[in-house]
Amino acid sequence: MKQYEAVIQALEELGGYATLGELYAAALKIPDVKWGTKTPCASIRRIVQKHEEFFKIRPGLWALKKYKDKLPQPLRAAVQTSRQSEEVRRFDHTYYQGLLIQMGNWKNYITYVPAQDKNRRFLEKQTLGSMAKKTDMPCFTYPAIVNRVKSVDVIWFNNRELPKSVFEVEHSTDIKNSLIKYVELADFRTDMTIVADARRKREFEDVLNSRAFEPIARLVRFWSYQKLFISYEEELALSAFNVSDFS
């Protein structure tokens, strides 16, 4: 079987669409395929980028063209709707939350998603709550602080259940509200990230430079969706030979 045929078969087995992580795992399990390289994942990535049978839904998310009209409704809306409807915004927000949870799991952190988001479905295949290791916030400090940060979109806790990294996906909401939550963590050694469209970086910088956020001004970074995908790819590469970690 040719390599691109194996990738097509893998995507079909996954319902016609999948993240690169899911696709790597499925394609590498197909028998009678000679990859002829120490980096088969890179070969798979090149195949979906160059062959006309595939198309990109979102960074890191690919589908077969012949399945375009058979995708679940939220994915069809994401493909077909040019305007940012509420359905598309909800899909995008959940998708990027899911990528962040996967990355944290690969890095062996205790991943957390808020209880109010736990039933949201990642690509209509699984809930965020089933992907994350926790939906109840660990009591890592004073209750008042815990209560204020428990709605953060994704948190990676270390093995002592202290917050290592926090992420807010700001698809359309006010960046200021996320930074208010982050101020509560100013005295912790926590990496703080705002994930948003690259066009919102200037807005992020303007808000962060206000005096109210001076305690965290040097602690918060901005990730565009493309930067998130690059980080996702880097972590995926590190996990490339442990296919059980891809799902």
C-alpha positions in Angstrom: 0.0 0.0 0.0 1.2 3.5 -0.9 1.8 6.0 1.9 -0.9 8.4 0.7 -3.4 5.5 0.5 -2.6 4.6 4.1 -3.3 8.1 5.1 -6.7 8.1 3.3 -7.6 4.8 4.9 -6.7 6.1 8.3 -8.8 9.2 7.9 -11.7 7.1 6.7 -11.4 4.9 9.8 -11.5 8.0 11.9 -14.8 9.2 10.3 -13.3 11.3 7.5 -11.6 13.9 9.8 -9.1 14.0 12.6 -6.4 15.9 14.3 -2.8 15.2 13.1 -2.2 13.4 16.4 -5.1 11.0 15.7 -4.1 10.6 12.1 -0.4 9.8 13.0 -1.6 7.1 15.4 -4.0 5.5 13.0 -1.8 5.7 9.9 1.2 4.1 11.5 -0.9 1.1 12.6 -2.0 0.3 9.1 0.0 -2.9 7.9 2.0 -3.3 4.7 3.1 0.3 4.4 6.8 1.1 4.0 7.5 4.6 5.4 11.2 4.4 4.7 12.1 7.2 7.1 12.8 7.8 10.7 10.2 10.6 10.7 7.0 9.1 9.3 4.9 11.7 11.0 6.5 14.4 8.8 5.7 12.3 5.8 2.1 12.1 6.8 2.0 15.8 7.4 3.4 16.5 3.9 0.8 14.1 2.3 -2.2 15.9 3.8 -0.7 19.3 2.8 0.1 18.4 -0.8 -2.5 15.8 -2.0 -5.7 17.1 -3.3 -7.8 14.4 -1.5 -7.4 16.4 1.8 -8.3 19.8 3.1 -7.6 21.7 6.3 -10.5 22.6 8.6 -8.4 24.3 11.2 -4.7 24.3 12.1 -3.9 20.7 13.0 -7.3 19.4 11.8 -7.7 17.7 8.5 -10.5 16.0 6.5 -11.1 14.1 3.3 -12.7 16.2 0.6 -15.2 13.4 -0.2 -16.5 13.7 3.4 -17.0 17.4 3.3 -20.8 17.1 3.2 -20.8 14.3 5.7 -19.1 16.0 8.6 -21.0 16.6 11.8 -22.9 19.8 11.8 -20.4 21.9 13.9 -17.6 20.9 11.6 -19.6 21.6 8.5 -20.5 25.1 9.9 -16.8 25.7 10.6 -16.0 24.8 7.0 -18.9 26.4 5.2 -19.7 29.6 7.2 -17.5 32.6 6.4 -19.1 34.7 9.1 -18.4 34.1 12.8 -21.7 32.6 13.9 -22.2 31.6 17.5 -21.9 27.9 16.5 -18.6 28.5 14.8 -17.2 30.5 17.7 -18.2 27.8 20.1 -16.6 25.1 17.9 -13.3 27.1 17.6 -13.2 27.8 21.4 -13.7 24.1 22.2 -11.3 22.9 19.6 -8.4 25.0 20.9 -9.2 24.0 24.5 -9.0 20.4 23.4 -5.6 20.9 21.8 -4.3 22.5 25.0 -5.6 19.6 27.1 -3.9 17.1 24.8 -0.6 19.0 25.0 -0.8 19.1 28.8 -1.5 15.3 28.9 1.5 14.6 26.7 3.6 16.6 29.0 2.3 14.6 32.0 0.6 17.5 33.7 -2.7 17.2 35.6 -5.0 18.9 33.1 -8.0 20.8 34.2 -11.0 22.2 32.4 -13.9 24.1 34.2 -16.9 22.1 35.2 -19.1 24.3 33.0 -17.1 23.2 29.9 -16.8 19.5 30.7 -19.7 18.5 28.5 -18.5 20.4 25.4 -17.6 18.0 22.7 -14.1 18.1 21.1 -14.7 17.5 17.4 -17.9 15.7 18.3 -15.8 12.7 19.4 -15.3 13.1 23.1 -16.1 15.6 25.8 -13.5 18.0 27.2 -14.2 16.5 30.6 -13.2 13.0 29.4 -10.0 14.4 28.0 -8.9 16.4 31.0 -7.7 14.7 34.2 -9.8 17.1 36.4 -12.9 19.1 36.3 -12.9 20.0 40.0 -10.4 22.7 40.9 -7.6 21.6 43.3 -7.5 23.6 46.5 -4.0 24.9 45.9 -4.4 28.1 47.9 -6.9 30.4 49.7 -10.5 29.5 48.7 -11.2 33.1 47.4 -8.3 32.8 44.9 -9.3 29.3 43.9 -12.9 30.5 43.3 -11.8 33.3 41.1 -9.5 31.3 38.8 -11.6 28.1 38.5 -13.2 29.4 35.3 -9.9 29.6 33.4 -10.3 27.7 30.2 -7.4 25.2 30.7 -4.9 24.8 33.5 -1.9 22.5 33.7 -1.1 21.5 37.3 2.1 19.9 38.4 2.3 16.8 40.5 1.9 18.8 43.7 -1.4 20.2 42.2 0.1 23.7 41.9 -0.8 25.7 38.7 2.1 25.4 36.2 0.4 27.0 33.2 -3.0 28.7 32.6 -4.6 29.4 29.2 -7.5 31.5 28.2 -8.9 31.2 24.7 -10.1 34.6 23.7 -12.0 34.0 20.5 -14.3 36.9 20.8 -14.6 37.9 24.4 -12.9 40.6 26.4 -9.2 40.0 27.1 -9.4 42.2 30.1 -11.6 39.6 31.9 -8.9 36.9 31.5 -6.2 39.2 32.8 -8.2 39.9 35.9 -8.2 36.2 36.7 -4.5 36.0 36.0 -3.7 38.8 38.5 -4.9 36.4 41.2 -1.9 34.2 40.3 0.8 36.9 40.4 2.5 35.4 43.4 2.7 31.9 41.9 5.3 30.6 39.5 2.7 30.2 36.8 3.1 30.6 33.1 0.1 32.7 31.8 -1.0 32.6 28.2 -3.7 34.3 26.2 -4.6 32.4 23.0 -6.4 34.5 20.3 -6.4 35.4 16.7 -3.1 37.1 15.7 -5.0 40.3 14.8 -5.8 40.7 18.5 -2.2 41.0 19.6 -2.2 44.8 19.6 -5.4 44.8 21.7 -3.7 42.4 24.1 -0.7 44.6 24.5 -2.7 47.7 25.0 -4.8 46.1 27.8 -1.8 44.4 29.4 0.1 47.8 29.6 -2.5 49.4 31.8 -1.5 50.0 35.4 -4.1 47.5 36.7 -2.1 44.6 35.2 1.4 45.8 36.2 1.9 42.9 38.6 1.7 40.4 35.7 2.8 42.5 32.8 6.0 40.4 32.4 4.4 37.1 33.1 1.7 36.9 30.4 2.5 35.8 26.8 0.3 36.0 23.7 -0.1 32.9 21.5 -1.8 33.3 18.1 -3.7 30.2 17.0 -0.8 29.5 14.6 1.6 29.7 17.5 -0.6 27.3 19.5 -0.5 24.8 16.5 3.3 25.1 16.3 3.6 24.3 20.0 1.1 21.4 19.5 3.3 20.1 16.7 6.4 20.3 18.8 4.9 18.3 21.6 3.4 15.9 19.1 6.9 15.3 17.7 8.2 14.5 21.2 5.5 11.9 21.6 5.8 10.5 18.1 6.8 7.0 19.2 4.2 6.6 21.8 1.1 6.5 19.6 -1.2 5.6 22.6 -0.7 9.3 23.7 -2.1 10.8 20.6 -5.8 10.4 21.4 
